[in-house]
Structures are given as C-alpha cells and as structure tokens.
Amino acid sequence: MQVLTPSGSISLESPDLSTFRGDSHELAIRNYFADSNDYFRLTASGASGRASSGKLDSVESASFDFTIVPQIGWGGDEGARQYSTAGWLAAFPVFEPHYQVMISKGTTMGSMTIRTKSGTEEIYDLDDATIYLEKNWGRSFPSKWWWIQANTFQCDLTVTSTAARRIIPLLRQEEEVGLVGLHWNGEFLPFPNLDWSVNWGLWQIIGHYNEYSVKLTGTCDSAGFPVDCPTSSGMEPIALETFKGTLRVELFRNGKIIVDDSTDEACLEVGGIPWASKSWRGQSAMKEPIKTMAMNVELEKQVSDILQAASTFIEIPGL
C-alpha cells in the first residue's frame, strides 16, 4: 500500500498474503496488515484505509474514507456500454499486464487526514473532488512506460494516455504499445496509432484515429514522487509521478483543430528500469492486422458479447 499526499508519501508492505482478498470479476480488494491498525479497502463505490509510517516515509500516518460517484467510465457515461482499455484481446492471458480504466471521471465525498512527522495534522476535504480509477493485474509488468491522465479541463474532456514496452510471452520478445483515450462531448475516441517523445519534464504524443488526430503536450518542473511498482525482486520505487503537471490537448478532425484546452492538474508519470536521461522516442508497434482488430470498437461489441456468454462456462480473466 502506498499513499501519495501533498506532504509526502507513505508506504508499507507485508509478506503475509493470507489477509489479502480480491474479487475475480469485480473491483473489490482489501487487506488488513498484521500487528497494526493499518488496512485498505477499495471498491467501485468507495475507498478507505490507514497507513502508519515506516522509517523512510515523510509523513507519520495517513487515513482516508470516501465514497465514489462515477460519471464517465471507459467508452461512455456511467450506464453506457464500456470497453476494454487495451482492446478485446486483453481479455486473454497473453498480453500482460492487463490494464483497465474503471472511471475516467467521477466525484468523491469524504476526507483524508495526514499527520506529519513534525506533529501537525492536515485534514483535506474530498467532497466533490474529481477522481480517476484504474487497475492493473497479471503475472508480468512492462520494463518501461509513461502515463498521462487529466479530467479537469474547461470543456467536456477527459484524457488517458500511456505507452509501454512489454513482453510477448510466446516469442519472448518486447514490443512497444500505446494509446490515447479521449471522452469528449459524449464521444469516445480511442487512438491506437501513436508516436511519442518522452522524458521527465516533457511528454509529447501524437495519435491518429480515423479522421481524427490528437496532440498531447505535458510539462512538469518538479522532481515528482517516487512510486512503488512491481519488479522481479518485489515492489521498488522505479517510477516518478506528479499530480500538478500541465497538459495541453489539441484535437483535430480532417486537419482542422476542434479542441484546444489545457489543465494544470494533470497526472504525469514515467517508469521502468532503466529510464535513460535522454528522451524515449517510440511508436505503437503492435503489428497489423492485430492493432486494428484490438482497438476496433465495433468488433469489440460483437466479440465481448461472445466472451460474456462463454464466461458462464469457462474462466476468462477480467470479465
């Protein structure tokens, strides 16, 4: 468990897995850490938890309790048909880790209390705060990645974008994959064809989808928070993240700009081993026809119905 706060981060880890519970097909995880009052609980409708400090943490304790009101999932408003973030092929245990955006935009009601090591107490009101929620699961993790998320624009817009270098299990080779997902004025626009140049401080992404193209420019002048992530030797702080990045989104239709909006509350991240100081220049390299098939929304409607029916008889991860 790791909690990132305005006053610093706090994390704890337990080798005892017997207290952990996770639902196979719903967003429902919880754990109670032995010999302490620390715990976490997360569902699609709310979260609560408490973390007390380890020696290297910058805060003494953090506790939180809030409910979640979803507004936009992945593919439409709450109640609309939702889609697999990484395409319908992600339902199969081949392309790992599995990755799903649960809530692109929602609001919360609740609070968080931080006790610093200097003895002060900070209480944050989370009523009507904007929230984003995603999950990752599987038996592997990318060797390198970047990630962008923002949902506090002037116009009706949410953005999630990521790229990663992942292993193809059958070939034991790595490939670069990425996407930009936009919810804009009730439309869902997935961009599977990307080119990017990214290092800490500057994220530049260009994507294409049918008659649309998108340009993302993210900037950050802070050092960022270290984030614990899975490695072959356990959880390690191999990523950097900020919640105060600046992101500009330019959306074009047939070459004509139709959206130009910015926010200074963007989440920006880089991660993996190793992350060189120079920019990572890449492009989504999933081969055709798999790339087009994987991110084909109309095809997913048909295939997901078949998979849902099949899941009554066989176990399909993520459904």
Secondary structure, 3 states (H helix, E strand, C coil): CEEEECCEEEECCCCCHHHCEECCCCCEEEEECCCCCCEEEEECCEEEEEEECCCCCCEEEEEEEEEEEEEECCCCECCCCCCCCCCHHHHCCCCCCEEEEEEEEEEEEEEEEEEECCCCEEEEECCCEEEEEEEEECCCCCCEEEEEEECCCCCCEEEEEEEEEEEECCCCEEEEEEEEEEEECCEEEEECEEEEEEECCEEEEEEEECCEEEEEEEECCCCCEEEEEEECCEEEEEEEEEEEEEEEEEEEECCEEEEEEEEEEEEEEEEECCCCCCCEEEECCCCCCHHHHHCCHHHHHHHHHHHHHHCCCCCCCCC
